[in-house]
Amino acid sequence: MKKYLLAFSLSSVIALSGCTTFDAYTGEQKTTNTTKGAGIGAGSALLLSYLANKDKSSSERKKRMLRDAGIGAIVGGGVGYYMDTQEAKLRKQLRSTGVSVERNGDTINLIMPGNITFPTNADSLKADFYEVLDSVALVLEEFDKTIIVVAGYTDSKGSDTYNQSLSEKRANSVASYLKTKKVKPARFDVVGFGEKSPIADNTTDEGRALNRRVELSLLPITE
């Protein structure tokens, strides 16, 4: 029986100095500024740890996800092309929306800042963000040979317990909406990280605004 694995590695996920982002407003490629410490998508290392430390049945869980979703694997050396094409379509769909597209190796990250996704201290999506998620869903449905990890993050204001709960609820809100748009539920893994892994300075209003976010990580499945 063929074994299906998520095609990601430690070097491709957390080597932020080698990743590139595309400005959501201009579409121009930008190199992540690692000299400032954490940057957009800094939750990648935390995400990798989360995936690597799943319970003992994580391998079987992945197989069930693939079986239930009816997903095939990307064959041979076609992973790069598959993710390149998907990335290009996402950048086209998301230009001028405020959502950033980041590429780390064969993983694509969509960074959705809190100011365009949710009202303050709420977990219900803003009405004008539905159209953005509709654009994302179209690409996710077309490129179905990926696992979609939806991760929520908060700033450091409030208690750890409150922030953890809010991050989980926000991640679930995004995932739940995408599931209503023909994106198969079995492809999703939803998690909240609370105030862990900030990407900016939590002592400033601007920094906290950046830290309040939801990230979608698209991980290709290979044989």
C-alpha positions in Angstrom: 0.0 0.0 0.0 1.3 3.4 -0.9 2.1 5.7 2.0 1.1 9.4 1.8 3.2 12.0 3.6 2.9 15.7 4.1 5.7 17.1 1.9 7.4 19.5 4.3 10.7 19.7 6.0 12.3 21.5 8.9 14.6 23.4 6.6 11.8 24.5 4.2 9.4 25.6 7.0 11.6 27.5 9.4 14.4 28.7 7.2 12.8 32.2 7.1 15.9 33.8 5.7 15.3 32.0 2.5 11.6 32.7 2.1 9.9 35.3 0.0 6.6 37.2 0.4 4.5 39.0 -2.1 3.1 42.4 -1.2 -0.7 42.1 -1.1 -1.2 45.5 -2.7 1.5 45.6 -5.4 2.1 41.9 -6.0 5.9 42.6 -5.9 8.2 39.9 -4.4 9.8 40.8 -1.1 12.4 39.1 1.0 11.6 38.5 4.6 13.6 40.9 6.9 15.1 38.4 9.3 17.4 41.0 10.9 14.4 42.4 12.8 13.8 39.1 14.4 10.3 37.6 13.8 8.6 38.4 10.5 5.4 37.6 8.8 4.8 33.8 9.0 7.0 33.4 12.1 4.5 30.9 13.4 6.0 28.4 10.9 8.3 26.8 13.5 5.5 26.5 16.0 3.3 25.0 13.3 6.0 22.4 12.5 6.3 21.5 16.2 2.6 21.1 16.4 2.4 18.8 13.4 5.4 16.8 14.6 4.0 16.3 18.1 0.6 15.0 17.2 -0.7 12.0 19.2 0.6 8.6 18.4 -2.2 8.0 15.9 -1.3 11.1 13.8 -0.1 8.9 10.9 -3.4 7.0 10.8 -5.3 10.3 11.2 -3.6 11.7 8.0 -4.5 8.5 6.1 -8.1 8.9 7.2 -8.1 12.5 6.2 -6.9 11.5 2.7 -9.3 8.6 2.4 -12.3 10.6 3.6 -11.5 13.5 1.4 -10.8 11.3 -1.6 -7.5 13.1 -2.2 -4.8 11.7 -4.4 -1.1 12.5 -4.0 1.2 14.6 -6.2 3.2 12.2 -8.2 7.0 12.3 -8.7 8.7 15.6 -9.0 5.6 17.6 -9.8 5.3 19.2 -6.3 7.2 22.4 -7.1 5.1 23.0 -10.2 1.9 22.2 -8.5 2.6 24.6 -5.6 4.0 27.3 -8.0 0.8 27.3 -10.0 -1.3 27.4 -6.9 0.7 30.2 -5.5 0.4 32.3 -8.6 -3.4 31.9 -8.6 -3.6 32.8 -5.0 -1.5 36.0 -5.5 -3.8 37.0 -8.4 -7.0 36.4 -6.4 -5.7 38.1 -3.2 -4.0 41.2 -4.6 -5.3 44.3 -2.9 -7.2 42.3 -0.3 -4.8 42.8 2.6 -3.9 39.1 2.8 -0.2 38.3 2.3 1.0 35.2 0.5 4.2 33.7 1.7 6.2 30.8 0.3 8.5 28.6 2.4 9.9 25.8 0.3 6.9 23.8 -0.8 4.6 25.3 1.8 2.3 28.2 1.0 1.2 30.5 3.9 -1.7 32.9 3.7 -1.5 35.6 6.5 -4.8 37.2 7.3 -4.4 40.1 9.7 -7.1 40.6 12.4 -8.0 44.1 11.2 -9.6 42.8 8.1 -10.9 39.5 9.4 -12.6 40.0 12.8 -14.0 42.9 14.9 -12.1 43.6 18.1 -12.4 40.7 20.7 -14.9 38.8 18.5 -14.7 35.6 16.6 -17.4 36.3 14.0 -16.0 37.1 10.5 -16.4 40.6 9.2 -19.0 40.7 6.5 -16.7 42.2 3.9 -14.2 39.5 4.4 -16.5 36.8 3.1 -15.7 37.8 -0.5 -11.9 37.4 0.2 -12.4 33.9 1.6 -14.6 33.1 -1.4 -11.6 33.8 -3.6 -9.4 31.6 -1.4 -11.9 28.8 -1.5 -11.9 28.7 -5.3 -8.2 28.0 -5.4 -8.3 25.5 -2.5 -11.0 23.6 -4.3 -9.1 23.5 -7.5 -5.8 22.5 -5.9 -7.1 19.7 -3.6 -3.8 17.8 -3.1 -3.0 19.7 0.0 -3.7 19.6 3.7 -4.9 23.0 5.0 -3.8 23.9 8.5 -5.7 26.9 9.9 -3.9 28.5 12.8 -5.2 31.4 15.0 -2.9 33.9 16.9 -3.6 36.8 19.2 -1.7 39.7 20.7 -0.5 39.6 24.4 -3.3 41.7 25.9 -5.7 39.7 28.1 -5.1 36.4 29.9 -3.4 33.4 28.4 -6.7 31.4 28.7 -8.8 34.1 27.0 -6.3 34.5 24.1 -6.0 30.7 23.6 -9.8 30.4 23.4 -10.1 33.4 21.1 -7.4 32.1 18.7 -9.1 28.7 18.5 -12.5 30.2 17.8 -11.2 32.5 15.1 -9.3 29.7 13.4 -12.5 27.6 13.5 -14.6 30.5 12.1 -12.3 30.7 9.0 -12.2 26.9 8.5 -15.9 26.6 9.0 -16.7 29.2 6.3 -14.3 27.6 3.8 -15.9 24.2 4.4 -19.2 25.7 3.2 -17.5 26.6 -0.1 -16.9 23.1 -1.4 -13.6 22.7 0.3 -13.6 19.2 1.8 -13.7 19.2 5.6 -11.4 16.2 5.8 -8.5 18.4 4.5 -8.5 20.7 7.5 -6.5 20.7 10.6 -7.5 23.6 12.9 -5.5 24.9 15.8 -5.2 28.0 18.0 -1.8 29.2 19.4 -3.0 32.1 21.5 -0.4 34.8 22.0 2.5 32.4 21.1 4.9 33.2 18.3 4.3 37.0 17.8 5.5 38.4 14.5 5.8 42.0 15.8 6.3 44.0 19.0 3.4 43.5 21.4 4.2 46.8 23.2 2.9 48.9 20.3 -0.6 49.2 18.8 0.9 48.5 15.4 2.7 45.4 16.5 -0.3 44.0 18.3 -2.4 44.5 15.2 0.0 42.4 13.2 0.0 39.7 15.9 -3.7 39.3 15.7 -4.0 37.1 12.7 -5.1 33.8 11.2 -2.7 31.9 9.0 -3.6 29.2 6.4 -0.7 26.8 5.6 -1.1 24.7 2.5 1.0 21.5 2.7 1.3 19.3 -0.4 0.7 15.6 -0.2 3.2 13.3 -2.0 3.5 9.6 -2.5 
